[in-house]
Amino acid sequence: MASMTMIQAIRSALDVMLERDDNVVIFGQDVGFFGGVFRCTDGLQKKYGTSRVFDTPIAEGGIVGVAVGMAAYGLRPVAEIQFADYFYPAYDQLVSEAARVRYRSAGDFTAPITVRMPCGGGIYGGQTHSQSPEALLTHVCGLRTVMPSNPYDAKGLLIASIECDDPVIFLEPKRIYNGPFDGHHDKPVVPWTGVPQSEVPDGHYTVPLESAAIFRPGTALTVLTYGTMVWVAEAAVRETGIDAEIIDLRSLWPMDLDTVVDSVTKTGRCVIVHEATRTSGFGAELTALVQEHCFFHLEAPIERVTGWDTPYPHAQEWAYFPGPERVGAALRRVMETA
């Protein structure tokens, strides 16, 4: 198998599905001739033509609205929002149309839409190019929300998303497009080459939606996380020497609750890590689920390590970013609780 970056794995998934299904179309800002701002669609328009891969105006509400209409007529649109920070004009189309069409039509229509959105910080993007809005999406019944942490999962989950008859929000942590990031911004960049999760098959395969992965087995405590924070959590575990089990949720909602419950039941302790703001973040839902299903097994209060309740700063990016030092401190606090 070839070693791929996240960008290459995403492009490979799109290539596979364009070739496999004539109903798949890809569109968004600069995805055609230019190949996407991060080059995830590079070369696809040349290969499949301007009717299958094409550019749109800067109008996120229009992009998703067109996708809803296409899906109702039998296509499988893959729409790209250039940065997740700019999906808000399309939120009404996602909530009121895409997420509701199956229910309001009594199953006569579906919305097999995949909306790709690069998300997260770590690239000095400031407040309007660094947001992680997953909690706003997992809150909406009828939407699926996915966030991979590595190239293998990215390709398999994206193919599964495109083949799904439900609308899927596919969030791509842009800080790990070209390599895993452990939160140590002052160290040299690490490429995906040599990382086991970068070994990606060329052809068609899927990673099932609603399936979490045990990224690192352990017995002392459970870390629930996703996206870039999987690698940050691994660095914190390594640096603290605590034998933590890291669960990569992958599919945020619907989620693999069984894997979460099994792990926390085994370890008795839980730390939740995400980059998004703390208040009403997805970690709050995870905390509630662990409390509901694992209460009698918990030996310490659940800890959350998150971004702060502020806009994502440019000048103080690493004060906001929940790095391995903050995660490690939470791991030690949970282990010290009697």
C-alpha positions in Angstrom: 0.0 0.0 0.0 1.1 3.5 -0.7 1.9 6.0 2.1 -0.4 9.0 1.8 -1.0 12.3 3.5 -4.5 13.2 4.6 -4.8 15.4 1.5 -3.8 12.5 -0.8 -6.2 10.1 1.0 -9.1 12.4 0.6 -8.3 13.0 -3.0 -8.1 9.2 -3.6 -11.5 8.7 -2.0 -13.1 11.4 -4.2 -11.4 9.9 -7.3 -12.6 6.4 -6.4 -16.2 7.6 -6.0 -16.2 9.8 -9.1 -15.1 6.8 -11.1 -17.4 4.3 -9.4 -20.7 6.3 -9.4 -21.7 8.7 -12.2 -24.1 10.4 -9.7 -21.2 11.7 -7.6 -20.4 15.4 -8.3 -18.0 17.7 -6.5 -18.3 21.4 -6.2 -17.3 24.4 -4.0 -15.1 27.4 -4.0 -11.9 26.8 -6.1 -12.3 23.0 -6.1 -12.2 22.7 -9.9 -9.5 24.4 -11.9 -7.4 25.4 -8.9 -7.8 22.0 -7.1 -8.9 23.4 -3.8 -7.1 25.7 -1.4 -5.5 22.7 0.2 -5.3 20.8 -3.1 -7.6 18.0 -2.0 -9.4 18.0 -5.4 -6.2 18.7 -7.5 -6.5 17.1 -11.0 -10.1 15.8 -10.6 -11.7 18.4 -12.9 -9.2 17.6 -15.6 -9.9 13.9 -15.2 -13.7 14.0 -14.9 -14.7 17.2 -16.6 -16.4 20.4 -15.6 -19.8 18.8 -15.2 -18.6 16.5 -12.4 -16.1 18.8 -10.6 -16.8 22.5 -10.8 -16.3 25.8 -9.1 -19.1 27.8 -7.4 -19.5 31.4 -6.3 -18.6 32.4 -2.8 -22.1 31.6 -1.4 -22.1 28.9 1.2 -25.9 28.9 1.5 -26.2 28.5 -2.3 -23.6 25.7 -2.3 -25.5 23.6 0.2 -28.9 24.6 -1.1 -27.9 23.4 -4.6 -26.6 20.2 -3.0 -30.0 19.5 -1.4 -31.8 19.9 -4.7 -29.3 17.7 -6.5 -29.7 15.0 -3.8 -33.5 15.1 -4.1 -33.1 14.3 -7.8 -30.8 11.4 -7.3 -27.3 12.8 -7.4 -24.7 12.3 -4.6 -23.2 15.8 -4.2 -19.9 16.4 -2.4 -19.8 20.0 -1.5 -16.8 21.7 -0.1 -16.9 24.7 2.3 -13.5 26.1 2.0 -13.1 26.7 5.8 -15.5 25.4 8.4 -15.6 29.0 9.8 -17.7 30.0 6.8 -20.4 27.4 6.9 -22.7 29.6 9.0 -24.6 31.1 6.0 -25.4 27.5 5.0 -26.6 26.5 8.5 -30.2 27.1 7.7 -30.0 24.9 4.6 -28.3 22.1 6.6 -30.7 22.3 9.5 -34.0 23.1 7.9 -33.6 21.3 4.6 -30.8 18.6 4.4 -31.4 17.2 7.9 -35.2 17.3 7.6 -36.0 16.1 4.1 -36.3 12.4 4.9 -38.6 13.1 7.9 -40.8 15.8 6.2 -41.2 13.7 3.0 -42.0 10.5 5.0 -39.1 8.8 3.4 -39.9 9.7 -0.2 -36.8 11.8 -0.5 -33.3 11.6 1.1 -30.3 13.9 1.2 -27.2 11.8 0.4 -25.0 14.9 0.7 -21.4 15.0 2.0 -20.2 18.5 3.1 -16.4 18.7 3.5 -15.1 21.3 5.8 -11.4 21.9 6.8 -11.5 22.8 10.5 -9.4 23.5 13.6 -6.4 25.6 14.4 -2.6 25.2 14.6 -1.9 27.1 11.3 -2.0 30.7 12.6 -5.4 31.2 10.9 -6.8 33.5 13.6 -10.4 33.7 14.6 -12.0 33.2 11.1 -9.9 30.3 9.9 -9.4 28.1 13.0 -12.9 27.2 14.4 -14.1 23.7 15.3 -17.9 23.9 15.1 -18.7 20.2 15.5 -21.0 20.8 18.5 -23.3 23.0 16.3 -23.6 20.1 13.9 -23.9 17.1 16.3 -26.8 19.0 17.9 -28.9 18.7 14.7 -30.9 15.5 14.4 -30.7 14.1 10.9 -27.1 15.1 10.3 -24.1 12.8 10.7 -20.8 14.4 11.8 -17.4 12.7 11.1 -13.9 13.8 11.9 -10.9 11.5 11.0 -7.5 11.7 12.6 -5.4 9.9 10.0 -5.1 9.2 6.2 -6.4 5.6 6.4 -9.6 6.6 8.3 -10.0 9.7 6.2 -10.3 7.8 2.9 -12.5 5.0 4.3 -14.8 7.3 6.2 -15.2 9.7 3.2 -16.2 6.8 0.9 -18.6 5.6 3.5 -20.0 9.2 3.9 -20.5 9.6 0.1 -22.3 6.2 0.0 -24.5 7.0 2.9 -28.1 8.2 2.2 -28.0 10.7 5.1 -26.3 14.1 5.0 -22.8 13.8 6.4 -20.7 16.7 7.6 -17.1 15.6 7.0 -14.7 17.7 9.1 -11.0 17.7 8.2 -8.5 18.9 10.8 -6.3 20.9 8.5 -3.3 20.9 11.0 -2.8 17.2 10.2 -3.3 17.4 6.4 0.4 16.8 5.9 1.5 15.0 9.0 0.5 14.1 12.6 0.7 16.9 15.1 1.4 16.3 18.8 0.9 19.8 19.9 4.6 20.7 20.2 4.6 23.6 17.7 8.2 24.5 18.4 9.5 21.1 17.1 10.1 20.1 13.5 7.1 19.2 11.4 6.6 15.4 11.2 5.4 13.9 7.9 2.9 11.1 7.5 5.6 8.9 5.9 6.4 6.0 8.2 3.3 6.4 10.3 1.2 3.1 10.1 -2.1 5.0 9.6 -0.7 6.5 6.4 -0.7 3.2 4.6 -3.8 3.5 2.4 -5.1 1.1 -0.2 -5.5 2.5 -3.7 -9.0 1.2 -4.4 -12.4 1.2 -2.7 -12.8 0.4 1.0 -14.9 1.8 3.8 -14.5 2.5 7.5 -17.9 2.1 9.0 -19.7 5.2 10.2 -20.6 5.0 13.9 -17.4 3.1 14.7 -14.8 4.3 17.1 -11.2 3.0 17.2 -9.0 2.1 20.2 -6.0 4.2 19.1 -4.0 3.2 22.1 -4.9 0.3 24.5 -4.5 1.1 28.2 -5.8 0.3 31.7 -5.3 3.3 33.9 -7.8 5.8 32.4 -9.7 6.5 29.2 -9.1 9.5 26.9 -12.0 10.3 24.6 -11.0 12.5 21.7 -10.9 12.9 17.9 -9.1 14.7 15.0 -5.8 16.4 15.8 -6.3 15.9 19.5 -5.7 12.1 19.1 -2.1 12.8 18.5 -1.9 15.5 21.2 -3.4 13.0 23.7 -0.8 10.3 22.6 2.0 12.8 23.3 0.6 13.6 26.7 0.3 9.9 27.6 3.8 9.2 26.4 5.2 12.2 28.4 3.4 11.4 31.6 4.0 7.7 31.5 0.3 7.0 32.3 -1.1 3.8 30.8 -4.1 5.5 29.2 -6.5 4.1 26.7 -7.1 6.6 23.8 -10.4 6.3 22.0 -10.6 8.0 18.6 -14.3 8.6 18.2 -14.0 9.2 14.4 -17.8 9.4 13.9 -18.9 12.0 16.4 -22.6 11.5 15.9 -24.1 9.0 15.7 -21.3 7.6 17.8 -20.0 4.3 18.9 -21.2 4.4 22.5 -20.4 0.8 23.2 -16.7 1.3 22.7 -16.8 4.3 25.0 -18.7 2.5 27.7 -16.5 -0.6 27.6 -13.4 1.4 27.9 -14.5 3.7 30.8 -16.0 0.7 32.6 -12.7 -1.0 32.4 -10.5 1.9 33.5 -12.8 3.8 35.9 -11.4 7.2 34.9 -12.1 9.5 31.9 -10.5 12.6 30.3 -12.2 14.2 27.4 -10.1 16.3 25.0 -11.2 18.6 22.1 -10.0 21.8 20.5 -13.3 23.6 20.3 -14.5 26.0 23.0 -15.5 24.5 26.3 -19.0 25.7 27.1 -21.6 23.5 25.4 -18.8 21.9 23.4 -19.1 18.2 22.3 -17.2 17.3 25.4 -20.2 18.2 27.5 -22.3 15.6 25.7 -19.6 13.1 26.1 -19.4 13.9 29.8 -23.1 13.4 30.2 -23.0 10.0 28.3 -20.2 8.7 30.5 -22.0 9.9 33.6 -25.2 8.2 32.6 -23.7 4.9 31.5 -20.6 4.5 33.7 -21.4 6.2 36.9 -20.9 3.2 39.2 -17.6 2.5 37.6 -16.1 5.9 37.9 -13.3 6.4 40.5 -12.7 10.1 39.8 -14.5 13.1 38.4 -14.5 13.3 34.6 -12.0 15.9 33.3 -12.4 18.1 30.1 -9.5 19.7 28.3 -10.6 22.1 25.6 -10.1 25.4 23.9 -11.1 28.5 25.8 -14.4 30.4 25.6 -12.9 33.1 23.4 -12.5 33.7 19.7 -9.5 31.7 18.4 -6.6 34.1 18.8 -3.9 34.7 16.3 -1.1 36.2 18.4 -1.7 33.7 21.3 -2.6 30.6 19.3 -0.7 28.2 21.6 -2.2 29.6 24.7 -5.6 28.6 23.3 -4.6 25.3 21.7 -5.0 22.4 24.2 -1.5 21.1 24.0 0.1 18.1 25.7 1.1 20.0 28.8 -2.6 20.8 29.6 -3.7 17.3 28.6 -1.0 15.8 30.7 -2.0 17.9 33.8 -5.5 16.6 33.5 -4.3 13.0 33.2 -2.3 13.4 36.4 -5.2 15.1 38.3 -7.6 12.2 37.4 -5.0 9.6 38.5 -4.4 11.4 41.8 -8.0 11.5 42.8 -8.7 8.8 45.4 
